[in-house]
């Protein structure tokens, strides 16, 4: 059997079923509590050994190539930590909207860490990879602990949770990007509700829909009223709950059946929004190569 030289991984999107901002930290970040869930919308990340240095190619013009890409930063940090001098070629095929609150870039970075760890035989376990990942982005560690996890601290303190019963999700992206830094900068902490996000993970589907919460939603929706319009449209078409994911602008609706989710997508298609009928994942795509 030859030495493995290329690995291709599916890199999933995530949604935030709950996002509570607790306090501003002295380091400028915020303490948060988030219930995060992987869903079945995937980028494809291929990592290959060889070539000089690190190269990144992406089929989306919205994503930077080279050193500006979070996947490049992940590879560089892992090589630095491990002391390896290997050359790496990274290719990303994007399906997840960029800067959309779905963790696409963070998932790509996690996939690069996992694939590089395997290709180079470093033997790093997921806790160590997550430690490295948090230096790249706050959502990166989640992709080693999903498909369902509770995140605390800045987002780097993860508790893996039992997978929820699978349900359908319609992701609705209005077609523009948002800046996470801008949203946090404009957040009024005095207006946040600080819910117990862990509670939602133990609820049934309809109660989950009623318990959805995101402290960042008011900031993004104030600047982009389409957020509230999408939520209303999802609820009008039978969603048991609707919420903006992360710092937005993607909004998701939860549905009890595949047919109801697809019917809602069909009904919203004239709006011109990007629509992704998906389902929640019960296993992480990284589970097979990271211990």
C-alpha positions as a printed NumPy array, in Angstrom:
array([[  0.   ,   0.   ,   0.   ],
       [  1.453,   3.356,  -1.047],
       [  1.849,   6.418,   1.112],
       [ -1.26 ,   8.579,   1.195],
       [ -0.62 ,  11.811,  -0.698],
       [ -4.091,  13.34 ,  -1.155],
       [ -7.206,  13.562,   1.02 ],
       [-10.561,  15.047,   0.051],
       [-13.044,  15.919,   2.802],
       [-16.556,  17.288,   2.846],
       [-16.672,  20.449,   4.936],
       [-20.182,  21.136,   6.313],
       [-22.019,  24.327,   7.164],
       [-23.238,  25.02 ,  10.692],
       [-26.204,  26.838,  12.151],
       [-26.56 ,  28.403,  15.589],
       [-29.736,  27.173,  17.268],
       [-28.854,  29.461,  20.157],
       [-26.315,  32.276,  20.461],
       [-26.134,  34.204,  23.723],
       [-23.559,  36.96 ,  24.195],
       [-22.73 ,  37.097,  27.902],
       [-20.101,  39.812,  28.333],
       [-17.275,  41.715,  26.697],
       [-13.844,  40.397,  27.617],
       [-10.714,  42.422,  28.436],
       [ -9.076,  41.002,  25.287],
       [-11.752,  42.611,  23.097],
       [-13.606,  39.395,  22.341],
       [-16.949,  38.406,  23.874],
       [-17.901,  35.55 ,  26.166],
       [-20.625,  33.595,  24.416],
       [-22.723,  30.484,  24.788],
       [-23.762,  28.81 ,  21.555],
       [-25.601,  25.667,  20.575],
       [-24.185,  24.722,  17.189],
       [-25.396,  22.131,  14.708],
       [-23.875,  20.854,  11.455],
       [-26.163,  20.73 ,   8.42 ],
       [-25.863,  18.989,   5.081],
       [-24.505,  21.765,   2.881],
       [-20.883,  21.028,   2.023],
       [-17.755,  22.541,   0.567],
       [-15.177,  20.091,  -0.775],
       [-11.611,  20.474,   0.51 ],
       [ -8.723,  18.58 ,  -1.073],
       [ -5.266,  18.64 ,   0.509],
       [ -2.279,  17.184,  -1.337],
       [  1.364,  16.784,  -0.388],
       [  3.969,  18.337,  -2.639],
       [  4.982,  21.599,  -4.251],
       [  6.846,  24.51 ,  -2.724],
       [  5.262,  25.986,   0.39 ],
       [  1.483,  26.199,   0.706],
       [ -0.867,  26.988,  -2.16 ],
       [ -4.63 ,  27.492,  -2.027],
       [ -6.989,  27.531,  -4.988],
       [-10.714,  28.181,  -4.651],
       [-13.419,  28.181,  -7.304],
       [-15.205,  31.163,  -5.716],
       [-14.138,  34.701,  -6.573],
       [-15.499,  35.76 ,  -3.145],
       [-12.773,  33.764,  -1.401],
       [ -9.124,  34.924,  -1.349],
       [ -6.419,  32.567,  -2.53 ],
       [ -3.016,  32.29 ,  -0.918],
       [ -2.162,  33.743,   2.487],
       [ -5.453,  35.618,   2.789],
       [ -7.402,  32.358,   2.967],
       [ -8.236,  30.891,   6.388],
       [ -7.386,  27.429,   5.04 ],
       [ -3.857,  28.669,   4.186],
       [ -3.499,  30.038,   7.717],
       [ -4.604,  26.699,   9.185],
       [ -2.031,  24.782,   7.156],
       [  0.729,  27.253,   8.006],
       [ -0.033,  27.089,  11.731],
       [ -0.076,  23.285,  11.785],
       [  3.252,  23.12 ,   9.936],
       [  4.718,  25.669,  12.355],
       [  3.526,  23.786,  15.425],
       [  4.669,  20.401,  14.132],
       [  7.973,  21.629,  12.745],
       [  7.269,  19.957,   9.382],
       [  8.635,  21.513,   6.199],
       [  6.21 ,  19.797,   3.807],
       [  4.686,  21.491,   0.8  ],
       [  0.888,  21.487,   0.667],
       [ -1.56 ,  22.137,  -2.138],
       [ -5.124,  22.971,  -1.086],
       [ -8.125,  23.106,  -3.405],
       [-11.563,  24.272,  -2.227],
       [-14.839,  23.857,  -4.075],
       [-17.371,  26.212,  -2.474],
       [-21.063,  25.545,  -2.079],
       [-21.538,  27.317,   1.26 ],
       [-22.136,  31.08 ,   0.885],
       [-19.213,  33.252,   2.035],
       [-19.441,  35.512,   5.126],
       [-22.962,  34.201,   5.645],
       [-23.076,  33.053,   9.286],
       [-22.696,  29.408,   8.269],
       [-19.065,  28.809,   9.27 ],
       [-17.926,  27.859,   5.781],
       [-14.39 ,  29.203,   6.131],
       [-13.984,  27.8  ,   9.645],
       [-15.097,  24.382,   8.437],
       [-12.588,  24.587,   5.581],
       [ -9.813,  25.372,   8.067],
       [-10.794,  22.414,  10.258],
       [-10.8  ,  20.12 ,   7.229],
       [ -7.298,  21.309,   6.281],
       [ -6.032,  20.67 ,   9.828],
       [ -7.562,  17.178,   9.859],
       [ -6.324,  16.233,   6.398],
       [ -2.808,  17.598,   6.941],
       [ -2.564,  15.817,  10.293],
       [ -3.441,  12.551,   8.537],
       [ -1.223,  13.063,   5.488],
       [  1.848,  13.896,   7.58 ],
       [  1.167,  11.188,  10.161],
       [  1.34 ,  13.697,  13.01 ],
       [ -1.093,  11.744,  15.182],
       [ -2.592,  14.845,  16.813],
       [ -5.922,  14.195,  18.526],
       [ -8.95 ,  16.408,  18.049],
       [ -8.422,  18.389,  21.281],
       [ -4.988,  19.441,  20.064],
       [ -6.245,  20.232,  16.574],
       [ -9.026,  22.311,  18.122],
       [ -6.442,  24.231,  20.19 ],
       [ -4.557,  25.038,  17.016],
       [ -7.779,  25.868,  15.19 ],
       [ -8.949,  28.481,  17.678],
       [ -5.89 ,  30.583,  16.805],
       [ -7.263,  30.72 ,  13.259],
       [-10.938,  31.346,  14.001],
       [-13.365,  31.018,  16.916],
       [-15.692,  28.605,  15.11 ],
       [-12.935,  26.232,  13.929],
       [-12.897,  24.005,  17.064],
       [-16.609,  23.22 ,  16.701],
       [-15.983,  21.232,  13.529],
       [-13.934,  18.727,  15.548],
       [-16.698,  18.303,  18.141],
       [-19.908,  18.323,  16.116],
       [-22.329,  17.519,  14.708],
       [-23.981,  18.992,  17.832],
       [-22.015,  20.881,  20.465],
       [-22.229,  23.591,  23.077],
       [-19.594,  26.313,  22.776],
       [-18.589,  28.628,  25.612],
       [-15.816,  31.143,  26.319],
       [-14.96 ,  32.886,  23.068],
       [-16.399,  29.821,  21.331],
       [-13.362,  27.616,  21.934],
       [-14.641,  25.68 ,  24.983],
       [-16.62 ,  22.827,  23.428],
       [-18.895,  20.214,  24.956],
       [-19.945,  17.488,  22.569],
       [-23.663,  16.75 ,  22.883],
       [-25.721,  13.74 ,  21.817],
       [-27.01 ,  14.153,  18.281],
       [-30.511,  15.571,  18.113],
       [-33.244,  13.758,  16.199],
       [-32.651,  14.615,  12.552],
       [-34.75 ,  17.461,  11.187],
       [-35.042,  19.47 ,   7.985],
       [-33.652,  22.959,   7.596],
       [-34.195,  25.51 ,   4.847],
       [-31.252,  27.909,   4.622],
       [-32.15 ,  31.244,   3.047],
       [-29.321,  33.565,   2.05 ],
       [-30.29 ,  37.018,   0.755],
       [-27.148,  37.309,  -1.359],
       [-24.889,  39.728,   0.509],
       [-22.095,  39.344,   3.07 ],
       [-21.915,  40.534,   6.673],
       [-18.912,  41.276,   8.871],
       [-18.859,  39.417,  12.18 ],
       [-16.556,  42.063,  13.679],
       [-18.975,  44.839,  12.668],
       [-21.954,  43.024,  14.193],
       [-20.212,  42.498,  17.545],
       [-18.978,  46.084,  17.555],
       [-22.556,  47.341,  17.211],
       [-24.085,  44.963,  19.752],
       [-25.755,  46.559,  22.78 ],
       [-24.977,  44.131,  25.617],
       [-27.668,  45.727,  27.751],
       [-30.317,  44.34 ,  25.397],
       [-29.089,  40.723,  25.247],
       [-31.222,  38.013,  26.851],
       [-28.513,  35.501,  27.903],
       [-30.549,  32.33 ,  27.509],
       [-29.365,  28.863,  28.587],
       [-28.405,  27.419,  25.204],
       [-27.864,  23.913,  26.58 ],
       [-31.55 ,  23.677,  27.436],
       [-32.56 ,  23.728,  23.763],
       [-30.57 ,  20.586,  22.957],
       [-32.872,  18.556,  25.206],
       [-36.139,  19.724,  23.632],
       [-38.294,  18.113,  20.978],
       [-38.445,  19.575,  17.489],
       [-41.364,  21.957,  17.974],
       [-39.988,  23.223,  21.278],
       [-36.599,  23.727,  19.659],
       [-38.308,  25.935,  17.093],
       [-39.906,  28.   ,  19.828],
       [-36.654,  28.273,  21.787],
       [-34.387,  29.545,  18.986],
       [-32.373,  32.575,  20.069],
       [-29.618,  34.802,  18.636],
       [-28.451,  37.985,  20.377],
       [-26.749,  39.16 ,  17.167],
       [-29.929,  39.116,  15.109],
       [-31.165,  42.544,  16.223],
       [-27.922,  44.174,  15.058],
       [-27.909,  42.624,  11.589],
       [-31.653,  42.966,  11.035],
       [-31.556,  46.658,  11.964],
       [-29.087,  47.212,   9.126],
       [-30.78 ,  44.716,   6.795],
       [-34.579,  44.532,   7.267],
       [-34.709,  41.626,   4.8  ],
       [-33.671,  39.389,   7.729],
       [-37.044,  39.889,   9.412],
       [-38.828,  39.502,   6.09 ],
       [-37.187,  36.123,   5.491],
       [-38.084,  34.954,   8.995],
       [-41.71 ,  35.933,   8.497],
       [-41.787,  34.227,   5.096],
       [-40.429,  30.971,   6.548],
       [-42.931,  30.966,   9.403],
       [-45.756,  31.707,   6.983],
       [-44.751,  28.645,   4.993],
       [-44.899,  26.254,   7.906],
       [-41.53 ,  26.493,   9.678],
       [-41.793,  25.546,  13.364],
       [-39.139,  28.19 ,  14.031],
       [-36.864,  30.589,  12.137],
       [-33.651,  32.372,  13.119],
       [-30.625,  34.132,  11.7  ],
       [-27.479,  32.008,  11.96 ],
       [-24.343,  33.485,  13.536],
       [-23.8  ,  37.107,  12.538],
       [-25.924,  36.55 ,   9.419],
       [-27.231,  37.225,   6.96 ],
       [-28.378,  33.622,   6.366],
       [-31.694,  32.772,   8.022],
       [-32.857,  29.201,   8.562],
       [-36.264,  27.671,   9.085],
       [-36.868,  24.339,  10.825],
       [-39.362,  21.915,   9.279],
       [-40.801,  18.638,  10.46 ],
       [-40.771,  16.891,   7.077],
       [-38.729,  16.902,   3.895],
       [-41.817,  17.687,   1.814],
       [-42.707,  20.722,   3.942],
       [-39.132,  22.014,   3.664],
       [-39.106,  21.585,  -0.115],
       [-42.538,  23.175,  -0.476],
       [-41.281,  26.23 ,   1.416],
       [-38.225,  26.411,  -0.853],
       [-40.449,  26.228,  -3.922],
       [-42.699,  28.948,  -2.517],
       [-39.787,  31.286,  -1.82 ],
       [-37.967,  30.777,  -5.124],
       [-39.522,  33.878,  -6.794],
       [-37.839,  36.082,  -4.172],
       [-34.42 ,  35.584,  -5.741],
       [-32.786,  34.461,  -2.505],
       [-30.319,  31.554,  -2.371],
       [-32.239,  28.562,  -1.011],
       [-30.727,  25.387,   0.414],
       [-33.106,  22.667,   1.679],
       [-30.887,  20.449,   3.865],
       [-31.053,  18.221,   6.917],
       [-29.112,  18.175,  10.156],
       [-26.136,  15.831,  10.379],
       [-25.907,  13.005,  12.885],
       [-22.164,  12.471,  12.329],
       [-19.282,  14.814,  11.583],
       [-17.463,  14.287,   8.251],
       [-14.198,  14.533,  10.236],
       [-15.102,  11.672,  12.576],
       [-13.406,   9.093,  10.385],
       [ -9.932,  10.662,  10.38 ],
       [ -9.664,  12.482,  13.725],
       [ -9.654,  10.691,  17.074]])
